[in-house]
């Protein structure tokens, strides 16, 4: 009897967990949004650093030059896009807001649009916030498709951010945008962004930035900085 009860409790627990992890697209006023939160697995700064690095390095889903990041407040926003598959003639674009607060990472997806993919596409960009399903019920198909894609996107994104192992021991320098000796490469990217060029010789790796800054890395640690 105890075995049966335990099995039922485990099934209920799995069902509840699955339900909590299902991030649905909802309508608030005239806007379609998706929001939720997950507990931080480590500390808040590390979780935010992982989120910022995800936004900087996830080029396949992140729109270039859209990242706005405030490490002091632990908030960021970035433009993203996802498509049903590589052959799809449409792509969904949206703004992703992330905030780390009170031991949780919170996310909000908003400003969803369905846009043509490729120069020959004839489909016009459609804002979800302007859809009137009473007048154009056929657009429900796009909303339902994006809802499925959105859930998968958030599941994958939260997994990548929360499971990322980032060592941050120079937080004040990162916040001020400075690169200092002893930093690891991830900290350099958080403080300065991705380098313009990378050169390597037998002794060290050198990261160069368009500002003229050169960062020298030896054995995975910053050994010198030329501004």
NUTI-435516 format. One record per residue: x, y, z of N, C-alpha, C, O in turn; residue in three letters. Coordinates in steps of 0.05 Angstrom, whole numbers, padded with zeros to 5 digits, always signed. Atoms other than C-alpha are relative to their C-alpha. Layout:
BEGIN
XYZXYZXYZXYZALA...
This chain:
BEGIN
+00017-00024+00000+00000+00000+00000+00017+00025+00000+00012+00044-00015UNK-00018-00023-00001+00056+00048+00018+00014+00005-00027+00018+00027-00035UNK-00013-00002+00026+00089+00033-00049-00018+00014-00020-00009+00030-00036UNK+00019-00011+00018+00026+00051-00086-00004+00030+00006-00005+00046-00013UNK+00003-00028-00008+00017+00116-00047+00025+00016-00009+00022+00039-00019UNK-00025-00014+00007+00090+00135-00059+00001+00005-00031+00009+00026-00040UNK+00001-00003+00029+00082+00122-00134-00019+00022-00009-00013+00037-00027UNK+00020-00021+00007+00020+00166-00137+00011+00027+00007+00007+00046-00009UNK-00011-00026-00008+00055+00222-00099+00022+00009-00019+00024+00032-00026UNK-00021-00006+00019+00115+00218-00146-00012+00009-00027-00002+00027-00040UNK+00013-00007+00025+00068+00221-00206-00012+00028+00001-00010+00044-00017UNK+00011-00026-00004+00032+00281-00178+00021+00021+00000+00018+00043-00011UNK-00022-00019-00001+00098+00315-00163+00011+00006-00027+00016+00029-00034UNK-00010-00004+00027+00122+00304-00234-00019+00016-00017-00011+00033-00033UNK+00021-00014+00015+00056+00329-00262+00001+00030+00007-00001+00047-00010UNK+00000-00028-00009+00059+00393-00219+00025+00014-00011+00023+00037-00020UNK-00025-00012+00010+00132+00406-00238-00002+00006-00030+00006+00027-00039UNK+00003-00004+00029+00116+00396-00312-00018+00024-00006-00013+00040-00024UNK+00019-00022+00004+00057+00444-00306+00013+00027+00006+00009+00046-00008UNK-00014-00024-00007+00101+00496-00272+00020+00009-00022+00025+00033-00026UNK-00020-00006+00021+00152+00491-00328-00012+00005-00027+00002+00010-00046UNK+00013-00006+00025+00100+00502-00382-00005+00030-00002-00024+00040+00010UNK+00002-00029+00002+00109+00575-00402-00019+00007-00023-00011+00007-00046UNK+00021-00005+00020+00045+00594-00438+00000+00030-00008+00006+00047+00007UNK+00004-00028+00010+00033+00656-00481-00028+00008+00010-00047-00006+00005UNK+00026-00010-00011-00022+00697-00448-00005+00029-00011+00013+00042-00021UNK+00008-00027+00009-00059+00761-00465-00007+00017+00023-00024+00010+00039UNK+00005-00020-00021-00057+00821-00418-00007+00026-00014+00010+00039-00026UNK+00010-00023+00015-00099+00878-00445+00001-00007-00030-00012-00026-00039UNK-00003+00005+00029-00080+00882-00519+00026-00014-00007+00032-00019-00030UNK-00026+00011+00005-00012+00850-00510+00002-00030+00006-00010-00040+00025UNK-00007+00028-00004+00011+00778-00517+00027-00002+00013+00047+00008+00002UNK-00026+00002-00015+00065+00762-00466+00004-00029+00010-00015-00045+00011UNK-00007+00025-00014+00100+00703-00434+00018+00008+00023+00039+00021+00018UNK-00017-00007-00023+00129+00710-00364+00001-00023+00020-00017-00040+00021UNK-00004+00020-00021+00154+00668-00307+00026+00003+00015+00039+00024+00011UNK-00025-00002-00015+00211+00655-00260+00010-00028+00008-00005-00047+00008UNK-00012+00025-00010+00259+00601-00235+00019+00008+00023+00031+00029+00022UNK-00019-00006-00022+00300+00597-00171+00029-00001-00011+00036-00017-00028UNK-00029+00000+00007+00374+00614-00178+00013-00025+00012+00007-00032+00035UNK-00014+00023-00011+00418+00553-00170+00025+00008+00016+00034-00006+00034UNK-00024-00010-00015+00477+00595-00147-00008+00027+00011-00032+00031+00019UNK+00007-00026-00010+00479+00668-00124-00010+00018-00023-00008+00010-00046UNK+00014-00017+00019+00443+00725-00159+00020+00012-00021+00013+00013-00045UNK-00020-00012+00019+00506+00758-00190+00009-00021-00020+00011-00014-00044UNK-00009+00021+00018+00529+00692-00220-00022-00007-00020-00016-00011-00044UNK+00023+00006+00018+00460+00678-00248-00003+00022-00021-00008+00017-00044UNK+00002-00023+00019+00457+00748-00279+00023-00001-00020+00019+00004-00044UNK-00023+00002+00018+00527+00740-00307-00004-00021-00021+00003-00017-00044UNK+00006+00021+00019+00506+00675-00339-00021+00008-00021-00018+00002-00044UNK+00020-00011+00018+00445+00709-00369+00011+00019-00020+00005+00018-00044UNK-00013-00020+00018+00486+00766-00397+00018-00013-00020+00018-00006-00043UNK-00018+00015+00019+00537+00718-00427-00017-00015-00020-00009-00017-00044UNK+00018+00014+00019+00480+00678-00458-00009+00020-00022-00008+00013-00045UNK+00009-00020+00019+00454+00742-00491+00023+00009-00019+00018+00015-00042UNK-00023-00008+00017+00524+00760-00516+00010-00021-00019+00020-00015-00040UNK-00012+00022+00016+00542+00692-00543-00020-00017-00015-00013-00032-00033UNK+00020+00016+00013+00475+00662-00566-00008+00013-00026-00030+00023-00029UNK+00004-00016+00024+00481+00691-00636-00023-00011-00017-00035+00004-00033UNK+00021+00011+00017+00430+00643-00668-00028+00010+00007-00045+00010-00011UNK+00027-00010-00008+00371+00672-00629+00000+00029+00007-00022+00041+00010UNK-00001-00028-00010+00395+00741-00608+00005+00019-00024+00023+00014-00040UNK-00003-00021+00021+00388+00802-00654+00024+00017+00008+00026+00028+00030UNK-00025-00015-00005+00455+00837-00660-00005+00029+00008-00023+00042-00003UNK+00001-00028-00009+00465+00903-00624-00026+00008+00013-00034+00032+00012UNK+00025-00007-00014+00400+00899-00585+00002-00003+00030-00017+00003+00045UNK-00003+00005-00028+00428+00881-00517+00003+00025+00016+00020+00042+00010UNK-00003-00022-00019+00417+00931-00461+00002-00013+00028-00015-00028+00037UNK-00006+00015-00024+00448+00909-00396+00007+00019+00023+00023+00038+00020UNK-00006-00016-00023+00450+00940-00326+00008-00019+00023-00009-00029+00038UNK-00009+00019-00021+00494+00897-00280-00005+00010+00029-00005-00007+00047UNK+00005-00010-00026+00481+00943-00221-00028-00008+00010-00032-00016+00033UNK+00027+00008-00006+00406+00929-00223-00006-00029-00006-00028-00039+00001UNK+00004+00028+00008+00415+00858-00250-00023-00003-00019-00040-00021-00015UNK+00021+00001+00020+00369+00871-00309+00012+00002-00027+00032+00016-00031UNK-00009-00003+00028+00377+00864-00384-00024-00004-00018-00044-00016-00010UNK+00020+00004+00021+00335+00866-00447+00014-00005-00026+00035+00007-00031UNK-00013+00006+00025+00351+00838-00515-00021-00009-00020-00041-00022-00013UNK+00017+00009+00022+00317+00827-00582+00007-00029-00008+00030-00035-00011UNK-00004+00028+00008+00308+00754-00602-00017-00008-00023-00037+00006-00030UNK+00017+00011+00021+00280+00713-00659+00002-00030+00000+00022-00042+00007UNK+00002+00029+00003+00258+00641-00670-00017-00006-00024-00036+00009-00030UNK+00016+00009+00023+00231+00604-00730-00008-00029+00004+00005-00043+00020UNK+00009+00027-00003+00194+00539-00737+00021-00020-00009+00026-00040+00004UNK-00021+00016+00010+00250+00509-00778+00017+00016-00020+00010+00039-00026UNK-00018-00015+00018+00306+00528-00826-00013+00007-00026-00005+00027-00038UNK+00014-00006+00026+00259+00526-00886-00024+00018+00002-00037+00023-00018UNK+00024-00017-00004+00205+00569-00856+00004+00027-00013+00026+00038-00013UNK-00001-00026+00013+00188+00633-00894-00007+00023+00020-00008+00046+00012UNK+00007-00020-00020+00170+00669-00829+00017-00004+00025+00026-00026+00031UNK-00015+00001-00025+00207+00686-00765-00015+00017+00021-00026+00038+00014UNK+00012-00014-00022+00180+00708-00697+00021+00016+00014+00041+00005+00022UNK-00018-00017-00015+00214+00767-00665-00013+00010+00026-00038+00013+00027UNK+00011-00008-00025+00206+00791-00594+00021+00012+00018+00045+00009+00013UNK-00019-00011-00020+00238+00828-00535-00001-00018+00024-00022-00025+00035UNK-00003+00016-00024+00264+00786-00478+00012+00017+00022+00034+00028+00020UNK-00010-00014-00024+00271+00820-00410+00007-00020+00021-00009-00038+00027UNK-00008+00018-00022+00309+00785-00354+00009+00017+00024+00023+00037+00021UNK-00007-00013-00025+00316+00807-00282+00006-00021+00021-00008-00041+00023UNK-00006+00018-00022+00349+00772-00223-00005+00014+00026+00006+00036+00031UNK+00009-00014-00024+00317+00789-00157-00010-00020+00020-00024-00039+00014UNK+00009+00017-00023+00306+00756-00089+00003-00030-00005-00015-00046+00001UNK-00006+00028+00003+00338+00691-00108-00013-00013-00024-00013-00038-00026UNK+00013+00011+00023+00300+00683-00173+00009+00014-00025+00017+00038-00024UNK-00003-00013+00026+00311+00696-00247-00027+00002-00013-00041-00018-00017UNK+00026-00006+00011+00250+00728-00277+00003+00007-00030+00022+00021-00037UNK-00001-00007+00029+00235+00734-00352-00027+00009-00009-00048+00002+00002UNK+00024-00010+00013+00185+00770-00395+00005+00002-00030+00024+00015-00038UNK+00000-00003+00029+00173+00762-00469-00023+00017-00009-00046+00013-00001UNK+00021-00018+00009+00135+00818-00503+00007+00010-00028+00027+00004-00039UNK-00004-00012+00026+00128+00857-00568+00005-00021-00021+00023-00019-00037UNK-00003+00022+00019+00119+00794-00608-00010+00008-00028-00031+00020-00031UNK+00007-00006+00028+00118+00801-00684+00006-00025-00017+00024-00040-00011UNK-00005+00021+00020+00114+00752-00742+00009+00014-00025-00006+00030-00036UNK-00012-00015+00022+00159+00776-00798+00009-00018-00022+00014-00042-00018UNK-00010+00016+00023+00179+00752-00868+00029-00007+00004+00044+00008+00015UNK-00027+00009-00002+00243+00713-00873+00012-00002-00028+00002-00018-00045UNK-00012+00001+00027+00287+00726-00934-00010+00024-00016-00032+00035-00012UNK+00006-00023+00016+00287+00781-00986-00023-00004-00019-00035+00016-00028UNK+00022+00005+00019+00235+00747-01030-00026-00006+00013-00046-00011+00000UNK+00025+00006-00014+00183+00736-00976-00020+00022-00005-00014+00046-00005UNK+00022-00019+00005+00116+00769-00990-00017+00005+00025-00034+00022+00025UNK+00015-00003-00025+00089+00761-00919+00007+00026+00013+00030+00033+00016UNK-00004-00026-00013+00080+00827-00883+00004-00005+00030-00007-00023+00042UNK-00004+00002-00029+00105+00838-00812-00026+00005+00015-00041+00024+00009UNK+00025-00002-00015+00048+00827-00763+00006+00001+00030+00019-00017+00041UNK-00003-00003-00029+00048+00852-00691-00022-00015+00014-00046-00011+00008UNK+00020+00015-00015+00013+00805-00643-00018+00019+00015-00042+00013+00018UNK+00016-00018-00016-00010+00865-00602-00022+00015-00016-00039+00028-00005UNK+00021-00013+00017-00051+00890-00662-00019-00020-00012-00036-00012-00029UNK+00018+00021+00011-00085+00824-00678-00028+00002+00012-00030+00003+00037UNK+00028+00001-00009-00160+00824-00674-00012-00026-00010-00019-00029-00034UNK+00008+00027+00008-00181+00751-00675-00030-00001-00008-00038-00019-00022UNK+00029-00001+00008-00255+00770-00682-00002+00007-00029-00020-00003-00043UNK+00001-00008+00028-00241+00802-00748+00017-00018-00018+00010-00024-00041UNK-00018+00018+00016-00184+00756-00771+00007-00024+00017+00029-00027+00026UNK-00005+00024-00017-00191+00689-00735+00022-00018-00011+00033-00034+00003UNK-00021+00017+00012-00141+00658-00784+00027+00005+00013+00045-00011+00011UNK-00026-00007-00013-00085+00693-00745+00004-00016+00025+00027-00016+00036UNK-00003+00016-00024-00098+00647-00686+00021-00022-00004+00035-00030+00015UNK-00021+00021+00007-00053+00596-00722+00028+00010+00007+00044-00006+00018UNK-00026-00011-00006+00007+00642-00715+00005+00002+00030+00027-00004+00040UNK-00002-00003-00029-00007+00655-00641+00006-00028+00012+00022-00030+00030UNK-00004+00026-00011-00012+00581-00627+00027-00012-00006+00040-00025+00010UNK-00026+00010+00007+00051+00564-00665+00022+00013+00016+00040+00000+00026UNK-00020-00014-00016+00091+00618-00629-00001-00009+00029+00020-00011+00042UNK+00002+00009-00028+00064+00595-00562+00016-00025+00005+00029-00028+00026UNK-00016+00025-00003+00095+00526-00573+00029+00006-00002+00045-00004+00014UNK-00028-00007+00004+00160+00555-00599+00011+00016+00024+00034+00012+00033UNK-00008-00017-00023+00162+00605-00541+00006-00017+00025+00025-00013+00039UNK-00004+00017-00022+00154+00551-00489+00026-00016-00002+00041-00018+00018UNK-00025+00015+00005+00211+00510-00519+00024+00019+00003+00044+00011+00015UNK-00022-00020-00001+00255+00573-00525+00006+00006+00029+00030+00007+00037UNK-00004-00007-00029+00245+00592-00451+00012-00024+00015+00030-00021+00031UNK-00011+00024-00013+00256+00520-00428+00030-00003-00005+00046-00007+00014UNK-00028+00003+00008+00322+00517-00466+00017+00022+00011+00039+00018+00021UNK-00015-00023-00009+00344+00587-00447+00005-00001+00030+00027+00003+00039UNK-00003+00003-00029+00331+00577-00372+00020-00022+00007+00036-00020+00026UNK-00019+00022-00005+00368+00511-00375+00029+00008-00005+00046+00002+00011UNK-00028-00008+00007+00429+00541-00409+00010+00021+00020+00034+00020+00027UNK-00009-00021-00019+00431+00601-00361+00006-00012+00027+00027-00007+00039UNK-00003+00010-00027+00420+00564-00296+00020-00022+00003+00031-00026+00025UNK-00020+00021-00001+00466+00506-00313+00028+00009-00008+00047-00007-00007UNK-00026-00010+00008+00523+00551-00336+00017+00004+00025+00008+00014+00045UNK-00019-00003-00022+00584+00550-00291+00019+00023-00006+00038+00020-00021UNK-00016-00024+00005+00614+00620-00290+00012+00009+00027-00002+00012+00047UNK-00014-00009-00024+00666+00642-00239+00003+00030-00002+00017+00040-00019UNK-00002-00029+00000+00658+00716-00222+00012+00009+00026-00002+00008+00047UNK-00014-00010-00024+00708+00744-00172+00008+00029-00002+00022+00040+00015UNK-00007-00028+00004+00716+00814-00201-00025+00017-00007-00025+00031-00027UNK+00026-00011+00006+00644+00839-00198+00001+00031-00003-00010+00042-00021UNK-00001-00030+00001+00660+00913-00183+00013+00010-00025+00004+00030-00037UNK-00013-00008+00025+00707+00917-00242-00018-00005-00024-00019+00011-00042UNK+00019+00005+00022+00654+00885-00287-00021+00022-00002-00027+00031-00023UNK+00021-00021-00001+00601+00935-00265+00011+00026-00011-00004+00041-00025UNK-00012-00025+00010+00649+00993-00280+00011-00002-00028+00021+00017-00039UNK-00010+00004+00028+00668+00963-00348+00030-00001-00003+00040+00005-00024UNK-00029+00000+00001+00741+00954-00330+00010-00029-00001-00001-00047+00011UNK-00014+00025+00001+00787+00896-00346+00025+00002+00017+00041+00020+00014UNK-00023-00001-00018+00838+00880-00292+00014-00027+00000+00002-00048-00008UNK-00015+00025-00002+00892+00828-00280-00015-00020+00018-00027-00013+00038UNK+00012+00021-00016+00867+00762-00254-00028-00009-00010-00038-00029-00001UNK+00026+00007+00011+00802+00762-00293+00002-00025-00017+00023-00030-00029UNK+00002+00021+00020+00780+00701-00332-00013+00010-00025-00025+00032-00024UNK+00011-00010+00025+00757+00707-00404-00030+00007+00001-00038+00027-00012UNK+00028-00006-00003+00683+00705-00385-00004+00027+00013-00022+00043+00005UNK+00002-00026-00014+00693+00764-00338+00008+00023-00019-00004+00044-00018UNK-00008-00020+00019+00728+00802-00393-00023+00007-00019-00028+00030-00024UNK+00023-00004+00018+00669+00792-00440-00022+00016+00014-00034+00034+00002UNK+00020-00015-00015+00621+00816-00386+00007+00029+00004-00010+00047+00003UNK-00008-00028-00005+00662+00878-00372+00004+00016-00026-00003+00040-00026UNK-00008-00015+00024+00684+00896-00443-00014-00009-00025-00014+00006-00045UNK+00013+00011+00024+00644+00854-00492+00019-00019-00014+00041-00023-00006UNK-00017+00018+00016+00670+00806-00544+00021+00015-00015+00016+00037-00025UNK-00022-00014+00013+00737+00825-00575-00004+00003-00030-00018-00013-00042UNK+00002-00005+00029+00744+00853-00645+00018-00021-00014+00009-00032-00035UNK-00018+00020+00011+00803+00807-00660+00014-00015+00022+00017-00006+00044UNK-00015+00017-00019+00840+00750-00626+00025-00010-00014+00024-00022-00035UNK-00025+00011+00011+00913+00734-00638+00013-00017+00022+00009-00012+00046UNK-00011+00019-00019+00953+00679-00606+00029-00008-00008+00034-00012-00032UNK-00028+00010+00005+01027+00660-00599+00006-00021+00021-00012-00029+00036UNK-00007+00021-00018+01064+00609-00559-00002+00007+00030-00003-00010+00047UNK-00001-00009-00028+01063+00652-00496-00028+00009+00010-00035+00004+00033UNK+00025-00011-00010+00995+00686-00493-00020+00004-00023-00014+00001-00046UNK+00021-00007+00019+00929+00703-00526-00006+00030+00004-00007+00040+00027UNK+00005-00028-00002+00914+00776-00542-00027+00007-00012-00033+00000-00035UNK+00026-00009+00010+00844+00805-00548+00002+00030-00005+00010+00045+00012UNK-00001-00028+00007+00839+00871-00584-00028+00011-00004-00046-00002-00015UNK+00026-00013+00002+00781+00920-00581+00002+00025-00017+00024+00036-00020UNK-00001-00023+00018+00761+00976-00628+00007+00026+00015+00013+00046+00003UNK-00008-00023-00016+00774+01025-00570+00030+00003+00002+00040+00023+00012UNK-00030+00000-00003+00848+01007-00574+00010-00017+00023+00034-00021+00025UNK-00008+00016-00022+00848+00965-00512+00009-00028-00009-00003-00040-00026UNK-00010+00027+00005+00889+00901-00514+00002-00015+00026+00013-00006+00046UNK+00000+00017-00025+00878+00846-00463+00017-00024-00005+00013-00039-00025UNK-00018+00023+00003+00933+00794-00454-00009-00022+00020-00012-00017+00044UNK+00010+00022-00016+00911+00726-00429+00021-00023+00000+00030-00032-00022UNK-00019+00022-00003+00959+00672-00403-00011-00021+00019-00020-00014+00041UNK+00010+00022-00016+00937+00604-00377-00029+00005+00010-00036-00001+00032UNK+00028-00005-00007+00864+00627-00378-00005+00023+00018-00028+00026+00028UNK+00003-00022-00018+00876+00689-00336+00012+00025-00013+00033+00024-00026UNK-00010-00025+00010+00886+00763-00354+00027+00006+00013+00028+00008+00038UNK-00026-00006-00011+00960+00778-00346+00009+00029-00004+00028+00038+00008UNK-00007-00028+00005+00961+00849-00372-00021+00013-00017-00035+00000-00033UNK+00019-00015+00016+00918+00904-00402+00013+00026-00009+00026+00040+00006UNK-00010-00025+00011+00939+00960-00449-00024+00016-00010-00038+00008-00028UNK+00022-00017+00008+00890+01017-00455+00009+00022-00019-00007+00039-00028UNK
